């Protein structure tokens, strides 16, 4: 079983062009010659002679391919979840006493097998896409590039997007604002936080938009609340809830500014939110946020 994608040979094109991976996504039975599997596409990219002297054109190409792989993985994850629910439904039907007579028929077992096959196939497709995304990222990290776009990508991709252990997560802004000291005054919306923002485009892999990878921007705002001396991050996305991370406590306004202002220059890196969280945790422990990657 193979997922097919077409490889973007040129970095320039119409602004509204359909993403290369989306164009090439095909069923296993579709063998169009113009398409490559993720393995072939990534292998072809890594064999590109331009890596001898990396230029901005190949850096932009890498960011586009990686973003399209991420977008494809998200779509396949949704399909895996859908297939898992369908499989659970078929299994439950066979356990229901009223369906006992149906369970003895070939149709019931055929439906169960079909659901299991779809789930296995979509899971394998997602695994393949993730594998080659990791291969592409690992190559860039190992290259240790100095060029701006690739250097940013290598630094950001070397960080895990997982929630750091020191972070407290509130699944929605309403839970975070249960402490009224954190809430803004009337007229600023029911989920407005009374804090000074230090950047509104912090990035995290699981939340970054994938339609404009060269924009290098995320959907997280990092800020400081003077009344509680807390540093927080809130996700502002039309597609997801306003999740809030409590990054640190006991920071005065000058301390927060001293810590966060320099990090804003690295906000465009992948997983820059994790970088900020690590700096805050490090300062909380021993007051020295240096030597962070």
N, C-alpha and C positions, 0 to 999 in steps of 0.2 A: 504494500500500500504506500502510495507516494502522494504528498501534497505538491502541487505544481505552482510555481511562480515564474514570472518573467523578470529578467534581470535588467535593471536600468543602465544602459550603456552610456547615456548622455545625462549630464546633470541639469541641463537647461531644457525648458519646455513650457507649454502653456500653463498658466497658473491654475486653471481649472481641470488639468488633466487628471484622469482617474489614476489612483496609486498603482504602481507596477504590480505589487503583490495582489491587490484586489482584482486587477484585470486578469491575473493568471490563476486565481484560485479555481480549481477544477475538481471534478469527481475523478476517482481513480481510473475510470474507463476512458477519460478524455486524454488523448496523447498528442495534443497539438505540438508540432515540432518547434514552435517559437518559444516554448516555455521550458523552464528549468526547475528541477526540484530545489528545495532549500539547500541541500548538500552541494549541488552543482553551482547554484547561484553564489553561495558564500565562497566556495572553492575558487570560482572564477574571479571573484573580487579580490581574494587574498593573493592570487597569482598575478594580479595586475602590476605591470612594470612600474607604474607611477609610485609604488611603495618605496622604490629606491630613493626617491626624492619627493616625499609627500607634499602635495600642493593643496590649496583650498578646494579645488574641484573634487578631488577624491575624498576629502574630509566631508564635504557636503553630501556626497554620494553615500558614504558610510552612515551618516545621520539619517538619511532618508530610508535606506534599506533597514536599518535597525528599528526605526519607528514603524515601518510597515510590518515587520515581523512582530512587533509588540501589538499592533492593531489586530493582526491576524490571530495572535494568541488570545486576545480578549474575546474575539468573536467565537473562536473555537471553545473557549472556556464556557461561554454561554450555551453553546450547542452541547457540550458535555453535560452540563447541569440539566438541560432539557432532556437529553437522552437518559440520564440517570433517573429523572422523575418518571419518564415513560416506562422504563424497566421496572421500577418499583411498583407502578400501577399494574403492570401485567402480572407480577409476582403476587400482588395482593388479590387479584382476581382469582387466581388459582387456589388461594387459601380460603376464599369465601364459601360457606356451605351452599349458598344458593347457586354458586357457579360450579358445583361439584360435577354436575352432569356435563358441563361444557369442558371441564378440565380433562375429561377422559377422551376428548376429541383431538384430532390432529391439529385443528385450527388453533386451539389454545396454545399448544406447544410450539406451533409455528410462529404465533405472535410473540411469544416469550423469546424464542430464539432470534427473531428479527430485531426485537428491542435490544437484546444482548449484543447482537452484531453491530448495530448502530452505535451503541455506547462504546464498544471496544474500538471501533474504527475511528470515531471522533477523538477518543482519548489518545490513540496512537498518533493521530495527526497533530494534536496539540503538543505531545511530547517531542515529535520531530521538529516542530517549529521552535520550541523552547531550546532544544539542543543546539540548533544552528544560530539562534540569537546569542546563546552563551559562547559559542565558538567565535563568532564575530567580535563580541566584546572582549573575550580573552586575548584574541590576537592584538587588538588595539592596546589593551593594557600592557601586554608583553613588549610591544613596540616602544613603550615609554616615550611617546612623541613630545616634541616641544612646540609644534604648531598649535595655534590657539584653540581651534575647534576640537582637534583630536586630543590635545592635552586636557581640555575641560572634560571631554567624554571619558578619557581614561581615568581621571581622578574620580569622576562621579560614578562610573560603572564599577569601580573597585569597592564601593560601599554597598552594603545590604540595604534594601528598602524596608526591612522589617522594623516594627516599632521598637525603639530602644528600651531596655529594661527599666531605665530611670523615668520613663515618660508615663504619665497618667492620661488615659484616653477617655474622653466623654463622647458618646456616640452622636450627640446632637448639641448644638449651642444652647438649647433650652436647659439641658442638664447642667452645663457649665455655669449658666446664669442663675441657677438656684441660689447661689451666693449673690445677693443683690449688690454687693460692693463692686462686682465685676460688670454690672450692667450700665449701659449708657443712659443718658436722660431721655425723656420723652421726645418724640419727633424723629428719632434715628432708627426706628424699626424695632421689632420685638426681639431680634437676636443680635442686636448691636452690642459690641463689647467696648467698655470704656477704657481704651488703652491707646498708647502711642504706637503706631505701626513702624516697623523697620523692614520695609520691603513687602510687596504684595504678590510677587511672582516666584516664590520659593518652589522648588521642584521635588517630586518624589515619583519613582517609576510607576507605581500602581495608580497614580492620579493624573499624571501629565497628559495633556492633550497630544494626540499623535498626528493631527492633520497638518500641522505646520512645525516640523521638527527643527527647521533652521531658525525659528523664532526663539527657541531655547528658553521657554518660560513655563512656569507652573501655575497652580491655582491656590497656593497656600500663602497666607499672611502671617507674619511673625510680629508680635507686639509685646509691650510691657504695660502692666496695670499698676499705676502708682499707689492706689488705695490698698492693694493686697501685696505689693512688691513681688508680683509674679510675672514670669515670661511665658507666653502662650503661643500657639499656632492654631489657626482656624482655616479649614478648607472651604473655599468659596467657589463652587462649581455648580453649573446648571444641571449636571447629570448625577450628582451625589449629594448626600446630606452634609450639613455644615459641621462635620466632625471637629472636635477641639482637642488639642494635645496640651497638657500642662507640662511645660519643659523645665521649669525651675521656680523655686521660691527663695525669698530673702534677698532679692536684688533691688537696690535703690535705682532711681532713674539714671543717675550718672554711671553706675556700674553697668546697667543694661546697655546704655549708649556706648560705653567703652568696649563692651564685648561684641555687640551686634553690628555696629557701624562698619568695622573693617570687613566683616563677613558678607556684607551686601555686595561687595565687588565679586563674590563667587556665587551669587544667587543663581546665575544662569547655568551652572554645572548640574548634571544629573544628580539627583538625590542630595541637593544642597540643603534641604530641610534636615536630613540626617546629619550633615556636617554641623549645622547650627545646634542641633540637639546634643551632639557629642561635645561641642565646645562649652555649652551651658553645664552639662553634667561634669565635665572636667573642672570647670571653675568652681562648681559647687563642692567638689571633693578637696581640691588643694589650691585653688586660686591661680592655676597656670594653664591657660588654654592653648599653649603653643604646641607645635609638632603634631598638628592634626592633618590627616589626609582626607 
